[in-house]
Structure formats: C-alpha cells, structure tokens
Amino acid sequence: MLYVIGVDIGTQSTKALLVSQKGAIVAQASDSYQVDQPQSMWAEQWPQVWVEAVKKTIRAVISQTSITSTDIKAICVSSLYGGSGIPVDAQITPLYPCLIWMDRRADQEVADVKARVDLERLQAITGNGVDSYYGYTKMLWLKNHRSDVWAKTQYFLPPNSYVQYVLTGEIAVDHSSAGNIGGVYDMQARSWSGEMLNALGIPEHMMPERLVASNEIVGGLLSSVAQKLGLAPDTPVVAGGVDAAVATLAAGVTEPGNHVAMIGTSMCWGFINKHVDTKNGLISMPYVANVHEYNYLFGGAITAGASISWFREQFCQEEKQAARLLNDIDDHQLLEIQAKKTPAGADGVVFLPYLMGERSPIWDSNATGTFVGLSLYHRKAHLYRAVLEGVAFALRHNIECGEYAAEHLDDRLIVVGGAAHSDLWMQIIADITGYDVYTIEQEVEAPLGAALLAADAVGLIKNLDAIKDWRRLTRRAPVNKTHKVKYDSIFTIYKQLYVVMKDSMHTLKYI
C-alpha cells in the first residue's frame, strides 16, 4: 500500500494526516499555538511557528506507524489565508510577522485605495473589492508604516508557500492563495495583474513569478529536511491552497452547485462557480480543483468559533470548573445542555457576531458585537444560544448573497470544522438557513483535502472525484419548518439591526 501526508496550517493549530491511496486515515496529529495580538484589531503570526508545527505533526504521524518512508509518496500543505503573506528578503528570511486574515489594521489604506484607484476596474480584473481583510491592503500598511521592512522585501509569501520553501528550497504560489490576496491577481488571465500592481504602488517583483495549480508538485523534499522528518529525500511536496477551499474539496465538492460552510475560529461558506461576482459582497479566487475553469466564491464571518470562545472565556468559569470536576463532560456540552432548553430565538435575544469588525457581506471593519433584546428574564443560556444563532444568521446572510451569484445551489449544506461537534448548532444552522445539514464522518476537513491533492499529483488516484470514496457524509439536521418560520422573521430583524446601529457602533469604537 502507498500513502500520502496532508497537512493544514490553521489559525490556532496545525494538523497532519497520513492517508492511504484508498482514503483510509492511518494516523493523525495536531499542534496548537496562539495568534499574536499586540494591539486592538491586530492579528499576526511569525512563520517559524508554522514551520515547527508542520515538522512536528509530520514526524508524529510517521512515528505512529511502521510504514517504510519510501511508501509515502507525497506531502501537501494547505494553510490559513495569510493576508499580507510573509515579507521575506532576498535570502528568504522573514522580515516581519504575517498579517493574517483576522488583522484589521489597514483601515487608512482602504480609504486611500478607494480615493485613488478605479474601483470598477479593480473589481472587474480581480473579482474582489476593497477591505482591510484583503492581503494587498495589509501590504500597503507595511509600505506606509514599516518602510524599513518594505525596502528589504523581495517577496510576500503565503503561509503554505513559505513552508514549502523551507521543505524544498523552491518558491511558488498556488492560484487560490494568489487570488485570495485580492487586488493584485487577474481572475480571467490567472496571473498577477501588472496593471493593478502599478495602480496600487506594489512592485511586481514582490509577487513570486511561479504560479501553480493546487495539485502541482512544487519540488522535492530536501535531504537535510527529509532526514529530520523520517521521509525519503526528494519526496514530492505539493502546492495545496487556502484552507477553506481545500476543506471544501475534502467535503466532496468537485462541481458547480455544491456548497460548504467551514466553521472554526472564523466561518467561510463557499461554492464553485464558473463566473465571479463582484456585486454581492463575496470573495473570489480560483478553486483548488480544475483551477483554470472553476472559481471558488465565498463569504465569511471573522469571529464564528471565536465568538463562542470569547463568551466561554469571559462568562463561563462556573461551567469550566464543573467540567473539570465531572471529567467525562466539557464546558461546551454543559452550555449546550442549558441552551437546548431555551426556545428557538433565545426568547428575543439577538447577537451580532462582529467582535473584530466583519467581512462579507457588510464589509465593515468598525462594526462591533452586540446583544439586543436583553431583559431581567434572560439567563446565560439565552445568551449562549443567541451567540450560536448569531453566527448562523451571519452564515445565512452570506448564503443569501451567494444565491444571487450561483447558477444553482444543492439542497443540502455540508458543514465542516469544530462547529460540527455540536448537535444543537447543526440544528440551529439547518433551521436558520433552510438547508438540511450534512457533516463529514471523518471530521478531518482541510488535511484530508490536502492529502487528496497529494495523491492526485503523484497519480495514486484516478482524479479528484476520488474524494467521494474517501469521505462519508452524515445527515445531521433536517430543517424544522416551525423553527424556520420563526427564524425567518428574526433574520429580517438581524439585518435591520446592523443598518440601524452602524453609526453608533462606529462612534462608540472611537470614544
């Protein structure tokens, strides 16, 4: 039997899988770390943290088996959306932390771009808009605020590209990572846009020349690295892509109309389309499969699982203590037991999950999180349920935009990520979106997609449709029509609340 390794660099952990050519998961490992947030609305990470996590998890999955190293035929690394990417000098030494997707410091750069660049032309070429989410505005922040870094920068490398360089000595950027930078990538030509780079004031040399498909081999594993990992020298290292798209592939999405919500720290909901759409607030990039024909369109909430973590850390010490005493149950489960007893709609409490501004479809870095409808009657369980519902409303808000852009969408919604562990949340998502919810039985998301890309690159599978044999879907939550009617009314209010409160949010943020 032959094998591949799929690795995904996430925002808070890196995961690796050792997978057989038939899709059986032989071993898995993970390594956790933190996001650096030196100032409010900043979020950055040094790439060495990712490099060490990738090496650690690869060694871990290899150590769990007695498989001969020569039977492991390829490695593929996918990663979080790296925002600015890692600025590196001519020796490919990192000069500054990577300003990741969560970072919102580039508000002034957004205003500058809107004032001096033809936005219709930018949207027509790149299929994307202007926001501090996008990597090109973060690059401009470095230009404006860290001229010392800018002067030495040879390239901006996405996280997976930098790790691939460490593994192989080769520099390449996959098309999904390039497109997700926004503003600098031509979606029609599938190349860097010299016109937009010039308009934005970003030198063309900062964009690596070699662009590759997600299932393309970047290079062979360096002998010195291979020895430390326990792998054979020259083992092919495959490009991978942005984790949301790779997780979507892992869910079996290989043709237009399939759609998947990845809910971890953030939420990304996306689908395959043959056309891009710049009118409905969605993000566009080439898909990780059939790269020259298919586009991945998605929208997302910045703080999805992060909203849950925030609520849990700030208000749920009692549940955390109880969970430690009970041993066989965690605090999430305790919170869910109570929230399940509260009715759909949390007895009138609505939560806007804008704890670090918001991406699509409102694109407002100054939006703030809000509970509305509180009374003396409400308890912690109401608020917890409202947080779950608020993220689901944010998901529906994006799906609503996607329904205008998509040729069609399937009747079922596949959900991957940490949220899939919650039966209550899966039911809430079904009832709010109106789509029956399915999850992947294996619960491994992007690393499985990366393993599939690795297997495809070296010919261990016939094509990427093999994912349908690799993964098994489980129907988790059919739509409760009674709840759906109630949520429809609340969703209208949810959208109105932002419009009504927008000015107050912005004013309060700077008092």
Residue pairs with C-beta under 8 A, 6 or more apart in sequence:
1 20
1 21
1 22
1 71
2 20
2 21
2 71
2 72
2 73
2 460
3 18
3 19
3 20
3 21
3 26
3 67
3 71
3 72
3 73
4 18
4 19
4 21
4 72
4 73
4 74
4 75
4 76
4 451
4 454
4 455
4 458
4 460
5 16
5 17
5 18
5 19
5 58
5 61
5 72
5 74
5 75
5 76
5 451
5 454
6 16
6 17
6 19
6 75
6 76
6 78
6 446
6 447
6 448
6 449
6 450
6 451
6 452
6 453
6 454
7 14
7 15
7 16
7 17
7 54
7 57
7 58
7 75
7 76
7 77
7 78
7 240
7 447
7 450
8 14
8 15
8 16
8 77
8 78
8 79
8 243
8 246
8 247
8 445
8 446
8 447
8 450
9 50
9 53
9 54
9 77
9 78
9 79
9 80
9 159
9 160
9 163
9 243
10 79
10 80
10 243
10 264
10 265
10 446
11 35
11 80
11 100
11 101
11 102
11 264
11 265
11 266
12 32
12 33
12 34
12 35
12 265
13 30
13 31
13 32
13 33
13 53
14 30
14 31
14 33
14 50
14 53
14 54
14 56
14 57
15 28
15 29
15 30
15 57
15 444
15 446
15 447
16 28
16 29
16 30
16 54
16 57
16 58
16 60
16 61
16 447
17 25
17 27
17 28
17 61
17 444
17 447
17 448
17 450
17 451
18 25
18 26
18 27
18 28
18 61
18 62
18 64
18 65
18 67
18 72
19 25
19 26
19 448
19 451
19 455
19 470
20 26
21 455
21 460
21 461
22 469
22 470
23 466
23 467
23 469
23 470
23 471
25 442
25 444
25 448
26 61
26 64
26 65
26 67
27 60
27 61
27 62
27 64
27 65
28 61
28 444
28 447
29 56
29 57
29 60
29 61
29 64
30 57
31 52
31 53
31 56
31 57
31 60
33 45
33 49
33 53
35 43
35 44
35 45
35 100
35 102
36 42
36 43
36 44
36 45
36 46
36 97
37 43
37 44
38 44
39 105
41 103
41 104
41 105
41 356
41 357
41 365
42 99
42 103
42 104
42 105
43 99
43 100
43 101
43 102
43 103
43 104
43 356
44 97
44 98
44 99
44 100
44 103
45 97
45 98
45 100
46 94
46 97
46 98
47 86
47 94
47 97
47 98
47 159
47 162
47 163
48 94
50 79
50 159
50 162
50 163
51 162
51 163
51 166
54 77
54 163
54 167
55 225
55 228
55 229
58 75
58 229
58 231
59 228
59 229
59 230
62 69
62 72
62 229
62 230
62 231
63 230
69 230
69 231
69 232
69 235
70 232
72 231
72 232
72 235
73 235
73 236
73 454
73 455
73 458
73 460
74 217
74 235
74 236
74 237
74 238
74 454
74 455
74 457
74 458
74 460
75 167
75 221
75 231
75 235
75 236
75 237
75 238
75 454
76 237
76 238
76 239
76 240
76 450
76 451
76 453
76 454
76 457
77 160
77 163
77 164
77 167
77 237
77 238
77 240
77 450
78 160
78 240
78 241
78 242
78 243
78 246
78 446
78 447
78 449
78 450
78 453
79 158
79 159
79 160
79 163
79 177
79 240
79 242
79 243
80 100
80 101
80 159
80 242
80 243
81 100
81 101
81 135
81 177
81 180
81 242
81 243
81 244
82 98
82 100
82 101
82 135
82 158
82 159
82 160
82 177
83 98
83 99
83 100
83 101
83 102
83 103
83 133
83 134
83 135
83 138
84 98
84 99
84 103
84 135
84 138
84 139
84 141
84 142
84 156
85 98
85 135
85 139
85 155
85 156
85 157
85 158
85 159
85 161
85 162
85 181
86 94
86 96
86 97
86 98
86 156
86 157
86 158
86 159
86 162
87 94
87 95
87 96
87 142
87 149
87 150
87 152
87 153
87 155
87 156
88 94
88 95
88 153
88 154
88 155
88 156
88 157
88 162
89 95
89 152
89 153
89 154
90 154
92 154
92 155
92 157
92 162
92 165
92 171
94 162
95 149
95 152
95 153
96 142
96 146
96 149
98 159
99 105
99 106
99 135
99 138
99 141
99 142
101 133
101 266
101 302
102 265
102 266
102 302
102 356
103 132
103 138
104 132
104 133
104 356
104 357
104 365
105 132
105 138
105 141
106 132
106 137
106 138
106 140
106 141
107 132
107 365
107 366
108 141
108 144
109 132
109 137
109 138
109 140
109 141
109 144
110 130
110 131
110 132
110 137
110 365
112 140
113 119
113 122
113 130
113 137
113 140
113 183
113 200
114 130
117 130
117 199
117 200
118 199
119 129
119 130
121 195
121 196
121 199
122 128
122 129
122 130
122 183
122 196
122 199
123 129
123 278
124 278
125 186
125 187
125 188
125 193
125 195
125 196
126 179
126 182
126 183
126 184
126 185
126 186
126 187
126 193
126 196
126 284
127 179
127 187
127 276
127 277
127 278
127 284
127 285
127 295
128 134
128 179
128 182
128 183
128 278
128 283
128 284
129 182
129 278
129 281
129 363
130 137
130 183
131 137
131 359
131 363
131 365
132 138
132 357
132 365
133 182
133 283
133 302
133 359
133 363
133 365
134 181
134 182
134 183
135 156
135 180
135 181
135 182
135 183
136 181
136 182
136 183
136 184
136 200
136 202
137 183
139 156
139 202
139 206
140 200
140 201
140 202
142 149
142 150
142 153
143 150
143 201
143 202
153 206
154 205
154 206
155 171
155 205
155 206
155 207
155 208
156 181
156 206
156 207
157 165
157 171
157 173
157 208
158 173
158 174
158 177
158 178
158 181
160 174
160 177
160 239
160 240
160 241
161 171
161 172
161 173
161 174
161 177
161 208
164 170
164 172
164 218
164 219
164 237
164 239
165 171
166 225
167 219
167 221
167 222
167 225
167 237
168 218
168 219
168 220
168 221
168 222
168 237
169 219
169 222
170 218
170 219
171 208
171 210
172 208
172 210
172 211
172 212
172 216
172 218
172 219
172 239
173 207
173 208
173 210
173 211
173 212
174 211
174 212
174 213
174 214
174 216
174 239
174 240
174 241
174 288
175 190
175 211
175 212
175 213
175 214
175 241
175 285
175 286
175 291
176 214
176 241
176 242
176 245
176 285
176 286
176 287
176 288
176 291
176 296
177 241
177 242
177 285
178 184
178 185
178 192
178 207
178 211
178 285
178 286
179 185
179 187
179 284
179 285
179 286
180 242
180 283
180 285
182 283
183 196
183 200
184 192
184 193
184 196
184 197
184 200
184 202
184 207
185 191
185 192
185 193
185 285
186 192
186 193
186 196
187 276
187 284
187 285
187 286
187 295
190 211
190 286
190 291
190 292
191 211
192 204
192 207
192 211
194 204
197 203
197 204
197 207
198 204
212 218
212 239
213 239
213 291
214 238
214 239
214 240
214 241
214 245
214 246
214 288
214 289
214 291
214 453
215 238
215 239
215 288
215 289
215 453
215 456
215 457
215 464
216 238
216 239
216 457
217 236
217 237
217 238
217 239
217 457
217 458
218 237
218 238
218 239
219 236
219 237
220 233
220 234
220 235
220 236
220 237
221 229
221 231
221 232
221 233
221 234
221 235
221 236
221 237
222 233
223 233
223 234
226 232
226 233
226 234
226 235
227 233
236 454
236 457
236 458
238 450
238 453
238 454
238 457
238 458
239 453
240 246
240 288
240 450
240 453
241 288
241 453
242 285
242 288
243 262
243 445
243 446
244 262
244 268
244 270
244 296
244 298
244 300
244 446
245 270
245 285
245 287
245 288
245 296
245 298
246 288
246 446
246 449
246 450
246 453
247 260
247 262
247 416
247 417
247 445
247 446
247 449
248 258
248 260
248 262
248 270
248 288
248 296
248 449
249 288
249 289
249 449
249 452
249 453
249 464
249 467
250 416
250 440
250 444
250 445
250 446
250 447
250 448
250 449
250 452
250 467
250 471
251 258
251 260
251 414
251 416
251 440
251 445
251 471
251 473
252 258
252 414
252 467
252 468
252 471
252 473
253 259
253 260
253 271
253 272
253 414
254 272
254 289
254 290
254 464
254 465
254 467
254 468
255 272
256 271
256 272
256 273
256 274
256 294
256 406
256 407
256 408
257 271
257 272
257 406
257 407
257 408
257 409
257 410
258 271
258 272
258 410
258 414
259 269
259 270
259 271
259 399
259 402
259 406
259 409
259 410
259 413
259 414
260 269
260 270
260 271
260 413
260 414
260 415
260 416
261 267
261 268
261 269
261 395
261 413
261 414
261 415
261 416
261 417
261 429
262 268
262 269
262 270
262 415
262 416
262 417
262 445
262 446
263 304
263 305
263 391
263 395
263 415
263 416
263 417
263 418
263 419
263 420
264 304
264 305
264 417
264 418
264 419
265 303
265 304
265 305
265 306
265 309
266 300
266 301
266 302
266 303
266 304
266 305
266 306
267 300
267 301
267 304
267 305
267 391
267 394
267 395
268 298
268 299
268 300
269 298
269 299
269 300
269 395
269 398
269 399
269 402
270 296
270 297
270 298
270 299
270 402
271 296
271 297
271 298
271 402
271 406
271 409
272 287
272 294
272 295
272 296
272 297
273 294
273 295
273 296
273 297
273 405
273 406
273 407
274 293
274 294
274 295
274 407
275 295
275 405
276 284
276 295
276 297
277 284
277 297
277 404
277 405
278 284
279 404
279 405
280 361
280 401
280 402
280 404
280 405
281 299
281 360
281 361
281 362
281 363
281 401
282 297
282 298
282 299
282 360
282 361
282 398
282 401
282 402
282 405
283 297
283 298
283 299
283 300
283 359
283 360
284 295
284 296
284 297
285 295
285 296
286 292
286 294
286 295
286 296
287 294
287 295
287 296
288 296
288 449
288 453
289 464
297 402
297 405
297 406
298 398
299 359
299 360
299 361
299 397
299 398
299 399
299 401
299 402
300 359
300 360
300 398
301 353
301 358
301 359
301 391
301 394
301 395
301 398
302 354
302 355
302 356
302 357
302 358
302 359
303 310
303 353
303 354
303 355
303 356
303 369
304 353
304 391
304 394
304 419
305 417
305 418
305 419
306 355
306 356
307 351
307 353
307 355
307 369
307 387
307 390
307 391
308 332
308 387
308 388
308 391
310 355
311 383
311 384
311 387
312 319
312 320
312 331
312 332
312 335
315 380
315 383
316 331
316 335
316 380
316 384
319 331
319 334
319 335
320 331
322 331
322 334
323 329
323 330
323 331
323 333
323 334
332 421
332 422
335 380
335 381
335 384
336 422
336 423
336 424
338 379
338 380
338 381
338 384
339 381
339 382
339 384
339 385
339 388
339 424
340 424
341 381
342 381
342 382
342 385
344 389
344 428
344 431
344 480
344 483
344 486
344 487
345 389
345 486
345 487
345 490
346 378
346 382
346 383
346 385
346 386
346 389
347 377
347 378
347 382
348 373
348 375
349 371
349 372
349 373
349 374
349 378
349 382
349 383
349 385
349 386
350 371
350 372
350 373
350 386
350 389
350 390
350 393
350 490
350 493
350 494
350 497
351 369
351 370
351 371
351 372
351 383
351 386
351 387
351 389
351 390
352 367
352 368
352 369
352 370
352 372
352 390
352 494
352 497
352 498
352 501
353 369
353 387
353 390
353 391
353 394
354 364
354 367
354 368
354 369
354 370
354 498
354 505
355 368
355 369
357 364
357 365
357 366
357 367
357 368
358 364
358 365
358 367
358 394
360 398
360 401
361 397
361 398
361 400
361 401
362 397
362 498
364 502
366 505
366 506
366 509
367 498
367 502
367 505
368 505
368 508
368 509
370 497
370 501
370 505
371 383
371 386
372 497
385 424
385 428
388 422
388 424
388 425
388 428
389 428
389 432
389 487
389 490
390 494
392 425
392 428
392 429
392 432
392 433
393 432
393 490
393 491
393 494
395 429
395 432
395 433
396 432
396 433
396 491
397 494
397 495
399 409
399 413
399 433
399 435
402 409
403 409
411 435
411 436
412 435
412 436
412 437
412 438
412 475
413 429
413 430
413 433
413 435
413 436
413 437
413 438
414 437
414 438
414 439
414 440
414 473
415 426
415 429
415 437
415 438
415 439
415 476
416 439
416 440
416 443
416 445
417 445
419 425
419 426
419 429
420 426
420 439
420 440
420 443
420 476
421 443
423 476
423 477
426 437
426 439
426 476
426 477
427 437
427 476
427 477
427 480
429 437
429 477
430 436
430 437
430 476
430 477
430 478
430 479
430 480
431 477
431 479
431 480
431 483
431 484
431 487
432 484
432 487
432 491
434 479
434 484
435 479
436 475
436 477
436 478
436 479
437 475
437 476
437 477
438 473
438 474
438 475
438 476
439 473
439 474
439 476
440 448
440 471
440 472
440 473
440 474
441 471
441 472
441 473
441 474
442 448
442 471
442 472
448 467
448 470
448 471
449 467
452 461
452 464
452 466
452 467
452 470
453 464
455 461
455 466
456 463
456 464
456 466
